[in-house]
Amino acid sequence: MGTDWKKSKLAARILCGWLGAISLLAALFCLASNGPDMLGGSAAGMVDLLAGQLSGSVLYQRQMADLFYNGALLAAGGADRTGAPLTAGQNDQLRAQAEQALATSDDALTTGEVLYAVVPGESMGGYVRTNSAFDLWDEGRVAVPLGYSVALAATSGQVWGNRALVAAYKKLADSQAVLPSADGLEAAVVVLAIRDSADLWRPGFLAEALWQVQLFRPRLTLYLASWAVAALCGLVCLFWHRRAKPARAWAASLTGRVWLEGKALAWLAFVFCLGIWRRMYFPGPLWSVLPVLVWPLLWLTAVDLCRNGADVFRNSLLARLARLVGGAWRAQPWQRRVAGPALLCWLVPVGMVPALWLMFFVCYWAAPSLAVFALVAGHLAALAILLTGLVLQLRFCRDAGRLADGLHRLRTGQDTGTPVGPGSPLAQAAADLNALQEGIDAAVAQQRRADRMKMELLTNVSHDLKTPLTSIITYADLLCDEPLEGAAADYARVIQRKADRLKHMVQDVFDLSKAASGELPLAPEAIDLAKLIRQTLADMDEAIAASALTFRTSLPEEAWVTADGERMYRVFQNLFSNALKYSLPGSRVYVELAAREGRAVARVKNVANYEMEFDPGEITERFVRGDPSRTGEGSGLGLSIAKSFTEACGGELSVRVDADLFCVQVSLPLGEKPAEVPPPEEAAPADPGAGSGAAPAQARA
């Protein structure tokens, strides 16, 4: 969960940076493609443009400012930049030019969309100039007809009206060498009125201004929104500046998994979509900002090249194909024999077909029939080369299939004899496989002879040892029955005890050898492992009672497994005997049995009476004892026999040492309880040799 959260934060950091960069570039593209007229000329004009008002158009502002400037010159006369009035001749010439400008300004003045009235002061004389029958100046106040509104007006020396138009007029006046006379303007009146609803289809500057408002309004909205988003994303990225390097590293790890061909396709797709958008939606306002969408691709490409370096070009289909071809060419001889012709048979037609068509278009006008013949013949040759490569690949696949069948037969122990022709690229591999089969057969035969000789040796040695050993045991028993006194009686009892131990050791070695060679006879049956453990403890009750140990058991009612009861009885008998020999006096021995994950798991745990410095994995080997002093009577075969018998019954035996705690675990697969289990009194009698490894009859199904 923590890793996913970190990745989501990195993704958010990258997306926020992209959005900020795209928004900033979108604003710059909008301004570059539409020019400063998109901003409305002033702050007031920008507000009017966002509101969709006609005064937001820069064209409208310029035209209205020019009309008002000429009207003011006509009404008040002119003055230089210092405020000094012009001469009479200069003033008359200026007023004539202003009157001509008002008369020929635009169609909007003749159609009644724009009304003006110029009332000169008393010092200027003359008459009122207007294009309206309605008195725009009546009894000392401005009055406009219904459906009109005042755009600009000058009365009592003050200029007022729409703020955007006033700003445009002041900007125009500041750029002129001649200004309306302040004294004349104090007594003059100039009024400009505009129709409230302009007609988009009527010729004149009002129609152009209205079209400009409709064009620039969404672009200005997009421009301001882009700046706002860019500023917000910039603040967020400023707080996340420490996450920049991890974000770039994570992005580089993602792009590093994409093949170079995929990245090239992404660029081609973007260029294609850009061309389609350019052709279909060029008049739209989004055309100016669409190119900025390339920023994520540019950023990802730059990060990929900076972080991954040359790996960008190595991680491509062509590079992998080149490495594959190079590896095949530098590897085994059969790979060169296969890869070379296959590449030629597939790549030659691919290069021939475009060359044939190019030659066809070049030569068709000079010799049409020859060009057609060469094209057809070239295609047939390319098809023949392609079919040749296909046949070679099919033959190789056939030989590879035969080789795979030979490997399968080798794994299953069958005779191989892989039939691969001498001219095949896999002929040497087939010969190696056949030689391997012969070597395996020889090794198996030799191992079988060695196992047979070992079993015969063990059988003969065991038989040869048992004959004199039986005599020794018999005479030792007879000697003990004689009325001996003193040291002679002790010597007879020692001989009897050691002979009996030697007898059990010979039997253990014989059984262990049979288990290791797989010759151990087994009689699997359904047995209750819990009952088997209880009966083993009951049979050893006398030895347990004589020891200074306490046995603690935790056994379920029943736990059915499929195994050889006699062998498993011997396993637990050896484990309990091992605990009796090597446990710390006065300690406890724990015997547990539980079902875990479909298996019956039995554990015998005891505290050792010596320091255990051995490897738990080696203690189950033959003749390996945990007590390095070897002062006890153990032979080192008990755990080895227990492990061999457990594995022969399909189970597992493992040893774990924790400080002075010694734990042996026996695990067997759980089985199903038999339909009918005979009661103990009806069961078959126990084998008299139970003490030496026979399973109790009560534990069997």
N, C-alpha and C positions, 0 to 999 in steps of 0.2 A: 504493500500500500504506500509506504514511504517513497519508494522508487517511482511509482506512478505519479505521485504528487509532485516530485521534483521534475519529472519530465513534463507535466502539465504546466508548471511554472516557466520552464524553459520555452515551451511552445507559446505561452502567452507573451513572454518577453519578445520573442521573434515576431509574432503577429503584430504586437503593439509597435515595434520598430518599423515594420513594413508599412503599417497603416499611416504612421506619422510621415515617413518618407514619401509615400504615394500622395498623401494629402498636400504636402509641401510642393511636390513637383506638379501636382494638378493645379494648384494656385498659380505657380509661375507660368505654366503652359497657358492657362486661361488669360493671364495678363499679357503674355507675349503674342498670343494669337488674336486677341481682340483689341489690344491697344488701351491707352488710358481713357478713351471714351466710355469704356465699360464701367468706370468708377463714377460716372455722373458729373464730372467736372468739379465737384465740391462735396463737402460733407452733407449739405442740405440736398444737393442733387442726388447723392447716393441714397439718402432716405426716400426721396420722391421716386427714384427708380425702383427701389425695393417695394414701394407701395403701388407701383404700376401707374404712376401719374406721368402726364406728358412733360412736366417740368423736369423730370429726371433725364430727358434726352439732351445730350450736349449740343446736337444740331439745333434743337428747338431753343436752347438757351442762347446760342450764338445769334440765331436769326432775330429773336426777340430783343436781345441786347443791342444789336445793330439798328433795329427799327427805333428803339427808344433813344439811342444816341443821336440818330439823325433828327428825330422829333425834338429832342432837347436843343440841338443846334438851331433848328428852324424856329423854335419858340424863344430862345434866350440869346441867340448870337453866340460868338465864340470868344475865347480868351486863351492866351498862351499858358505855359506850364506855371508861370509866376503869378497868374491871375489878372494880368493887364489886358484890357479889352483890345480887340483887333480894330483896325481902321475901318471906315465905312465901306470902302471898296472891297477889302478882304472879307468883311462881314456879309456883304451882299453876295459875293461869289460863293462863300461857304453855305449860306442859306439856300442858294439856287441848287447847289449840289445835293444838299440834304432833302430838298423838296423833290428833286428828280429821283433820289434813292427811295423815298417813300412811295412815289407814284409807280415805279417799275420794280418794286421789291419782289413780289411773289403773287401767285394766283390766289393765295389765301386772303389777300387784302381785297381782291375784286369779288370773290365769292361770298364774302361776309363772314368767313370763319375767324378773321382777326379784324377788330375794329380799333381805330385810333382817332384821337382828337388832339390837335395842337392849338393851344390858345396863347398867342404871344402876349408879352407884357405891354404896358402902355408906351414904354420907351421904344419898343420895336415897331409898333404900328402894324399895319397889315390886317389880314383877315384870318378867321379860324379855318384851319385845314382839318378835314375829317373825311372819312369814307362811309359815314353812317348818317341816316336822316334823324337819328335819335341824338339828342343833346347829351353827350357824355359828361359835360360839365354844366351843372344847372344850379344857379343861385349859390355859388360858393361851395358846392360839394360835388363829388363824383357820383354819377348815376349811370348804370349800365342796364340794357334791356334784359328781359327775362330770358333765361337760358345762357347768359354770359356771366363771366366773372372777371374781376380786375386782375390783370397779370402784372403790370407795372404802372406806376403813376408818380408824377412829380408835382407837388403843390407846396407853396410857401417855402421853396428851396429844399424840401425833403423828398428823397426818393424812397418809395415803399412799394410793397406788393409781395409776390412770391420770393422766399428767401433765396432759392436757387437762382432765380432770374436776377435778383438784386446783386448777388455775388458775381454772376456772369457779366452784368453791366459794369460793375466796378472794375473787374478784371480787364474788360475791353477799354474802359476809360483810361486806366493806368497805362495802357499800351499806345494811346493816341497822343499826337503832338499838340492837338487843339482840344480844349475842354469847353463845355457849355459855360457861358458867363454866369458867375454866381449871382451878380446883381440882376441880370435879366431873368435868371431862373427863379428868383425869389418872387417875382410878380407873374411868371408864366405858369401854364398848366399843360402837362403832357399826360395822356391817358392811353393805355393799351388794354383792350379787353379781348378775351378769347372765348370761343364757344365751348360750352361744357363737354360736349360729345363730338369729337373729331371724326371725320369719315376717312377710313383707311384707303378707300378706292378713289377719292377725289384728289386730283393732282395738286401738288403744292408741298411746301416744306413740312406742314403739319402731318401729312400722310407719311412722309419719310421719317419724321420724328416718332410717330406712333409705331411704325415698323421697327425702329431702333429700340424703343422701349420693350416691345415684345421679344426682340432678339437678345437684348443684353440683360433683361431682368433675371432669367434663370441662370445665366452665366455668372452674374454678380452674386446670386445666392450661392451657387456652387463655389465660387471664389472665396467668399467669406466663411462658408462652412468648412472648406478645406483648410483655411488658416486656423480656424478654431480647433478642428480635430488635430492638426499638426502640433499646435501649441499644447493641447492636452496630452497627446502621446509623448511629446518631448518632456513634459514634466514627469510623466510616469517613468520614462526611460532614464531620466536623471536620478530618480530614486532607486532605480534598478541597475545602476551603472556597474555594480559589482557582479551582476549576473551576465554581463556581456560575453565574457570569455567562455563560461560554461555553455551559454546558448549557442555560440558559434561552434564550439567543439561538438555539441550534440547534433547541430545541423550538419556538420561535416561528416559525422558518423552515419547519418541517414543518407546523405547524398553519395557517400562512398559505397553504399550497397547497390546503387543503381548503375547499370552498364552505361558506357559512353554513348552507345547508340540510342538508349532511351533519352538521355539528355539532349542529344541532337534532334531527336523527334519532337521533344518538347519545344525547342526553339523554332523548328519548322512549323509546328502547329500554331505557335503564337504569331509568326509572320503571316501565315495563311489567313488566320482569323482577322489580323489587322488589315490585310488587303481587302477582305470581304467587307469589313466594317467601313473602310475608306470608300469603297465603291457604292455601298448601299445607304450609308447614313452620313455622308459628308456634310450636309447642311446642319445636322443636329449639333447641339452645344457640347455633347460628350466627345465629339471627334477631337477636340483640342486637348482633352485630358486622357484619352485612351492610351496614347503611347507611354504614359507614366506607369501603366500596369506592368510594364516590362521590368520594373524595379525588383520584384521578388526573384525573377529569373537571374537578373544581374547580380543580386546579392548572393543567391545560392551558388552561382557559378564562381564568383570571386572567393567565397568562403571555401568552396570545394577545391579550387586551385591552390589557395594559400595553405590550407590545412593538409590536404591529401597529396598535393604535389604530383609526382610522376605516377602515383597509383591511380590517378584519374584515367590515364591512358592505358594502364595495364589492365584495369577492370573493364574490359570490353569484349564483345563477342569475337572480334577479329584477333585481338591479342591472345585470347584463350585458344582460338583455333590455331594461331601460329605456335603457341607453346605446345599444344597437343601434337601438331605435326612435327615440331622440332623434337619433342620427347620421343615420339614414335620413330623418328628417323635416327635418333641417337641410341635407341634401345636395342632390342634383339634383332637379329637379321630377318626373322620372319615378319617383324613389324615394318621394316623398310620395304620388304617385298610386297606387302599388302598396301601400305600407305601411299607409296609412289604411284603405282598404276591407278589406284582408286582416285587420287587427286587429279591426275592427268585426265582420266576418263570423265570426270565430272566438271572440272574447271575449263578444259579445252572447249567443249560445246558452249559453255556459258560465254566465253570470249569470242567464239566463232560467230554466233548468231548476230550480235550487234554489228560486228565487222561486215558480215554478209549483207545486212540491210543497208549499211552505210555505202558499201560498194554498189549495191543495186541502185540507190537513188543518185549516186554520182554518175554511173555509166548508163543509166536507162536512156537518156536523151541521145547518146551517141550510138549505142547498139542495144535496142530493146530486147531482141530475142536472145542475144548473148547474155545480157544481164539476168533475164528470167531463168535461163538454163543454169548459169552459175549459182543463182540463189537456190534453185531446187537441188542441184548437185551438192552444194555446201550443206544444206539442211539434211540431206540423206547421209552425208559423211558424218555430220555431228550426231545424227541418230545412231549410226553404226558404232561410233566411239562410245556413246552413252550405253548402248546395249552391251558392248564388250565389257565396260566397267561393271554393269549389272551382273553379267555372267560371272566375272571374277569374284565379285562380292558374294554371290550365291554359293559358289564353290567353297569360298573361305568359310561361310556360315555352315555349310554341310560338314566340312572337316572339323570346325570348332564344335559342332554338335556331337560328332563322333568322339572327340576328345573329352567333352563333358560327360558323355555316357561312360567312357572308360574310367573317369574319375569316380563316377557314382558306383560303378561295379567294384572299383578298388576300395571304396569306403565300406561297401556291404560285404566285402570278402569274396566276391566272385572273380572268375577269370576274366581278364581284360582283353588282351589281344586287339588293340585299337587298329582298325583297318584304314590307314591313311596312306595314300600313294606317295611314292618317293619324290614326285615333282611338286607336292603341296608345300606351302610355306610352313605348315605345322608338322611336317614329317619328322624333324628333329625332336619336337616336343612329344610326339607320339612315341618315338623310340625311347626317349627318356622315361616316359610313363611305363612302357613295357619293361624297361630295365629296373625301374623302381618296384614294379610288381614282382619281378623275379627275386630282387633282393629281400622284399618283405616276406615272400614265401620261404626263402631260405632261412631268414631270421626266425620266422615262426616255427619252422620245422626244428631248428636247432634249440629254440626255447622249449618246445614240447619234449624233445629228447632229454634236455637238462632237467625238466620238471619230473619226467618219468624216472630218470635215474635217481633224482633226489628222493622221490617217494619210495622207490625200491630200496634205496639206501636206508631211509628212515624206518621202513617196515622191517628190513632185515636186522638193522641195529637194535630196533625196539624188541624184536623177537629174540635176538641173541642176548639182549640185556635182561629180558624178563625171565629167561630160564635159570641163569645163575642167581638172579635176584630173588626168585621164588624160593630157591634152595636156602639162600641166606636168611630170608624172612622165616622160613619154616624152622631152620635150626636155631634161629634167635628165639623164636617162641618156645621151642623145646628147652633151650638153655634157661630161659626165664622160669620155666615150670620146675626146674630142678631146685632142690633145697640148697641154694648157694648162700654164703654168708659174707658179710663185709664188702670189700671192694669188688669182688667177683660178681656179686648181685648187681651192683651199680653199673659195672661194665656191660653186663648182659642187657640191662634195660636201655643203655645208651645205644648199643648195637641195634636193638629192636626198633628204637625210635628213628634212628638215622636211616635204617633200611626202609622203613615205611615212608619216610620223606623222599628217599630216592625213587621209590616206586611211583609216588604221585608226580614227581618231577618228570620222570620218563613219560608218563601218560600225558602230562601237560604239553610237553614238547611235541609229542606225536599228534595230539589234537590241534595244536597251533599250526603245525606244518600242513595238516590236511585243510584247515581253514584258509591258509594263505594260498594254497594251490587250487582252491575251488573244489576240492574233493570231499569236503565235509558233508556227510549225509544229513539232510534236513527233512522234517515232517511238519510242514506248516499247518496250523489249525487255529481255530478261534479260541483264545484263552482270555481269562479275566486277569489282567495284570495286577490289579489291586489284591485279589485273592492270592495270586502267586507270591507277591511280596510278603503278605501276612504269613503264608505257610513257610516261606523261607526263614522269616524271623522266628517262627515257632520251632522249626527244626534246629535252629541255632540258639534256642533259648538257654540251654545249659551253658554254652560258651559265653553268652551274653551275661548270664547271672554270675558267672565266675569272674568276670572282668569288673573293673572299677568304673565302668561307663554306664550312662543312662541313655536309652534309645527313646527319642520322641518321634512319633509317627503322625502324619497328616495325609490320610488316604481316603479317597471317595468310596462310595458303596461298591462301585464296579467301574471298570475301564477296559473295554474289549478291544483286543488287537489280534492281528493274524501273525503268528510267529511259531517257532518251534519251542514248546514248553520246556523241554529238557535243557535246551541251550540257554534260554532266558533264565531258568532256575540257576544254572551254573554262573551266569553273569552276576546276578544279585548275590549269590553265595560268595563269589570272589570279592565283590564290593564290600559286603559286610565283614568278611574276614580281613580285608585290607584295613577297614576302620578299627577293628578290634586290635590289630597288631600295632598301628602307628598313631593312635589317638592319645591325647594327653590324659593321664589318669585323673579321674574325678570329673571329666568334662562330659558334654552331651553330644550325641550323634543324632542328627535330624534326617528323617526319611520322609520325603514328600512326593506326592503324585497328583498331577492336575492335568486337565485337558486344555490345550492352548492351540488355537488355529488349526483344528483338525488333527492334532497329534497328542498322544499321551506322553507327558514329560515327567520322568521320575528323577529326583535329585537325592543324593546322599552327601551330607555335609558333616565334617568333623574337624576338630582342632588338632593339628599335628603336635607330636611330642618332640619335634626337632625343628630346626630352622630350615625352611624350604627354599633352597636357592637354585632349584632346577627349572628347566623350561617346561611349562605345561604341555607343550606340543610333543616333547620327547619322552615324557613319562610313560606313555602307552607303548613305547617300542619294546622289543624283546630284551629281557635280561637288564632292563633299566630300573634302578631302584631309587626312591627319593632319599633314603637314608644313606649318606655317603660313607658312614662308618661300617655299614653292612654287618651290624652285630646281631640283627634279628635272623629269623629263620626263613624269611621270604626269598623267593627265587627270582623275582622280577618278571614273572610271567602272568601274574594275576590280572592286571589291567590290560595287558596285551591280548590275553585270551578273551576278556570281557569285550574289548573293542571288536575283535575279529568275529565273535559270535553275534554281537549286536548288528554289525554290518551285514553278516550273512543272512540275518533275519529281516533285512530291509530297514534297519534303524540307524541311528547315529549316536556315538558316544563322544563326549567332549569333557575336558578337564579345565577347571578354573581355579586359580590360586589368588587369594586376597590376604596378604600378610600371613598369618598362621592358619587361616581358614582354607581347607581343602574341600573342593566341591566337584563331584562327578555327576554329569547329567546324561541320562539315557532317554532318547526320544524315538518313539515308534508311531507310525500312522494308525489313527483310530479305525476300528472296523465295526461292522454291524453285529449286534447281539444275535446269537442263533435263535431260531424259532423255539426250540425246546432244549433246555439244559437239564441233564439228569441230576437228581439230588445227590448229595455226597455219599449216601449209603449205597446208591445204585451204580456209582461210578466204578470204573475199572480200578483195581488195586494199584497202589503206587509201586513204582519200580524199586526193587530192593537196593538198587544202586543210587537211590536219590541223594544220599550223602555225598556222592562223587559226581553229581551233575544231573540226576534224573528229575523230571518235572513232576510235581504233585498232581495226582489225578483230579483233585477237587478244582484245580484251576482251569481244566480243559472244558471245552464245550461238549 
